[in-house]
């Protein structure tokens, strides 16, 4: 949890300090979280299959400019970290209760769901930082007018430290809350989580992501929900076709 908190704080600072190192992208944060939680040989790509899956889907669903979520103040920097952490820690805690087939697809679905949900209260948490930023901007203008370079630098690094602490505490709290809910709720639906249903949920997420990506980069951006529905329908048609072939 300490590692995850430090990672969340670092990504939050990267996003809010204007460094633009691209560390705050969901797919990057998810893979870094996976590497921190599984050091050693788990750096191999197959061992990072859950973080890669969670991060890739969150990258599409949270940062695509055509989606309503991209226009809101959601927290994309820590969403991948929280979703991946809950998925990997839940996989360890619940491996005797929930199915482990399909190469971890269930936990990709869980991680994406947690990441999407975590991005909303994460945005609320960061409002505190943004409000303080506005105060800092006013103070910065006054300090710059007085020519006090030392005070200006202190003000900047104080803002970076605040972004780090806010991101770290939210990552810790969000991961703990998400893991607690997963441990409490998932065992009650274990009977529903068959391999076929898990596969369909994953296909629906992937189809929706591909449809919104297509909509954003190829089509106009006025009917995004229709393309999301089309992606889910395409995933359903593919799952039905594959099922008939296998049978």
N, C-alpha and C positions, 0 to 999 in steps of 0.2 A: 504493500500500500504506500510505503514511503517512496519507492521508485516511481510508482504511477503518479503520485502527487507531484513529485519534482518534474516529471515529464509533462504533466498537464500545465503546471505553472510556466515551464519553459515555452511550450507551444502558445500559451495565452500571451506571454510577453512578446513572442515573435510576431504574433498577429497584430498586437496593439501598439508596439513600439515603432512600427514603420520600417522594420529591418527587411522584410520581404525575402526571407530565406526559403520560403515555400515549405517550411516545416509544419505549418499550421494546417496544411491540407489534410482532410480526413484519412486518405489512404496512407499518407506518411505517418501520421500519428498512430493509426491502427497497427501498422507494421512495427513501429518502434515499441509500442506497448507489448506486442507479441514477442519481440526479441527480449525485452526486459523480463517478462514473466517466464520465458523459457530459454534461459541462457545455455550456452554450450552447443551440442549438436543440433538443437532445435532451430539454429539459424538457417538450416537448410530450407529450401523453398517448400517442400511438402509439409514440414513441421509448421510453417507459417501459413498454411492453407486457410485456416479460419480468419486470422488477421487480414490476409489479402482479400478474402471474400467480403468481409465486413467493410473494410476500407474502400474497396472498389465500388460497392453498392452505395455506401454513404457519400462517396465522392460524386456520384451521378445524382443522387436524390437530394442532396443538400446544397450543392454548389451550382447546379444547372440554372442558368439565368431565366429560363422559361417557367420555373416553378414558383408558386407563391412563397415557398419557404425561403428562396434566395432573396426575396425583397424584404424579409423581416429580420429583426435583430436576434437571430438564433446564433448559438455558439457552435460553429463548425470545428473550431480548433480542438476542443476536448471531446467532441461527440465520438470520434473514432477510438479515442483512448478508453473512454468509459464503456462503449459497446464491446470492444475487444476484451477488456479486462473482465467484464461480467461474463462474457461467453467462455473465456478460458478458465476462470475460477469456478464458474458454474459447472463446466465440464468435469472438473476434478471432484467437486463436491457431490455431484448428482450422477456420477457414472454408473452407479449400481441401480439407479431407479429409471433413468431415461435411456432410450435406445441410442446406441453409438454407431449404428450403421450409416451408410452413405458418406463416409469420410468426413464426418463433422458438419454436414449440411444443416442439421438442426441448430447447431450453435452459431452458424453463420446467420440463420434467420433470427435467432434470439439476439445476437449482437447488433444486427441492423435495426431491429425493433427498439432495443434499448438506446442505441445511438440516436435514432430519430426522436424518441421521447426526451432524451437527455438534452438535445439541442434547444428545446423550448425553455425549460427552466434555466438552462445555462445562459440563454440570452437575457433572462430576467436578472440573473446574478450579475452579469456584466454591465447592466444599466448603472449600477453603483460606480463602477470604474469610469463609464462614459460621463456620468454626471460630474465626477471629480475632474475628469479631463477638461471639461468646459471651464471649470474654475481655474485649472492650471493654465489654460490658454489666456484667460484674462490676466492672470498674474504674470505670465511670460511676456505679454505685451508691455506691461508696466516695468518689469525688470529690464527688458531690452531697451526701453526708452531711457532708463537710468544708466545703461552701460555696465551693469553688474554681471559679468560673464560667469563668475563663480556661482552666484545665486541661480543663474539660468541653468547651468549644468546640474546643480543640485536638484532643481525642480524637475528636470527631465528624468534623472535617474530615480528620483522618488516615485515618479509615475510608472517607470519600468518595474520597480520593486512592488508597487501596488498591484500591477497587472499580474505579476508572477504569483503573489500571495493569493489573490482572488481566484486565479485559475487553479492553483494548487489545492486550495480548500474545497473548491467546487468539484474538482476531479475526485478528490478523496471522498467527499460526501455523496456525490452522484454514483460513484462505483459501489460504495457501501450500501446505498439505498437500492440500487438496481440489483445487486447480488442478493440482498435480503428478500426482495420481492420475488426474484427468480427461485430461490430456495423454497419460499413459502407457496408459490403458486404453481410452478411447473409439475411437481409431483401429483397434483390433483388432476392434471390433464394428460398424464402419461399414457392412459388408455387410448386417448384420441390421436396421439402422435405416432401413427404408423409410418412406415417408410414411404408409402404412396402419398400420404397427406403432407409429410414434410417436403417431399420432392415437389409437390404442387405449389406449396407456399414459396419455396425457393424460386421455382420457375415464374411464379406470378411477380415476385420482386424483381427478378432479372428482366422479365418482359416489360414491366413498367419502366424500369430504368432505361432500357434500350429505346423504348418508345419516346420517352421524354428527351433523351439525347438526340434522337432523330428529329423530333419536333423542334428542338432548340437550334439545331445547326442546319436543317434542311428546309423545314416548313416554317410558315409564319407562327407567331407565338400567341395567337388569339384563342386557340382551342386546346389548351394543354390537357385538360381533364379527358377530353375525347381520345387523345393519343395514349393517355395512361390506360384507359379502358381497352383500347385496341391492343396495347401491349399485353395486358392481362388475358384478353381473349386469345391472342396468338399463343401465349404460353399454355392455355387450357387446350387449345387445338393440338399443339405439339404433344402435350402429355397424353391426350386421348389417342392420338395416332401411334405413339410409341407403345402405349398399353396394348392396342390391338395387334401391333406387330409382334410383341413379345408373347401374347396369348396364342 
